[in-house]
Amino acid sequence: MGSPTHSIGPQTAAPDTGLSWSAVATGGLVALVGYASSVAVVIQGLAGVGADTAQIASALAALGVSMGLAAILLASRQRLPISIAWTTPGMALLAATGPVAGGFPAAVGAFLVVAGLVMVAGLWSPLGRWIAAIPKPLANAMLAGILLKLCLAPFVALKQAPGLALLVLVTWAVVGRFARVYAVPAAVAVALGAMALSPTASGGFTSGFVLPSLSLVTPVFTWEALVGIALPLFVVTMASQNIPGLAVLATFGFTPRVPPVFLVTGALSALTAPFGAPTVNLAAITAALCAGPDADPNPARRWQAAVFGGVGYILLAGLAAVTATLVLNSPPILIEAVAGLALIGAFGGALLGAVQAEEERIPALMTLLVTASGLSFGGVGSAFWGLVFGGAMHLLHRWTPAKTP
């Protein structure tokens, strides 16, 4: 999964001296974009596996602190722009999976298992190699199948809430035409404004600021949650977040020590899981902001962007209660529409990766279709079965009968 050595970027990098104000600004942007662009997906995923409003607010607060601490620790220790995020594809998986036997406590048990597996991947390299050995077209196809239903939501919303949905969609399209990185945050801002001005379920209006409080959930371990949530969530986290995150850093000349990354993110995830928080991991999309030249012309100072991004996530954790209440008291289809817009880019990338190799196209499409179908056996969700069916098709296509003499 990685080398024990690391580099600080191009050999011509100047010494790491002084505070970089451009890195500070980039870090703030990373936190805002990362939070605003996918918080609706996180809320929908947690609600999908049975979390109530208080538990979602607790999870968001714990996630903010966990992401922030991990980024600060790893980036400052390795002096590399190691950006941390929640697993947006994993949250889409939870939304698609739905409740499992044991309810939200069983989902929390699955979060603990995933955190443990991430730590094992840091200590025991064969586990990481096994995840990396899953054919990339199948992993991408599973992700595309998970995301498909959510990505259709913005257009379903045009029928159910045409005025608000069209406003959100036009905002996303117009802003994206001129500044792609701000497209989803702008759409989220418009949606949140519409939500704030709409009557809540209780008949009043959403207002005021409330600090979040942590809600302890006693984990329950069930077979259904282990196979239906933990294993697919671990695969999605590794294949769609950690591995691409390492690849993004490598494109800018940064090679972090991998074991500490997995150990720190896994340990913090294990500590925050009892408060409802799922796994945190390497960022894949916002990582490019921290590692790129916009953070600082000097590669040796770009680590500061990741550190201040972590500070931003900790500060944004204070908005958890307000965000959860506002979103959950709003029309569900509008929440799904915003989440879908945030995931369109990820869906496109996953779909391209799934069908690009002609020899793997049929197994990948089998994985995608089974995953998107919502097929469930014995309480085990469709993401797992998509990999099973696609993997069987992959082996069938690779198998050649032995020639008789």
Beta strands, then each sheet from edge to edge (+ up, - down):
strand 1: 84-86
strand 2: 280-282
sheet 1: 1+ 2-
end
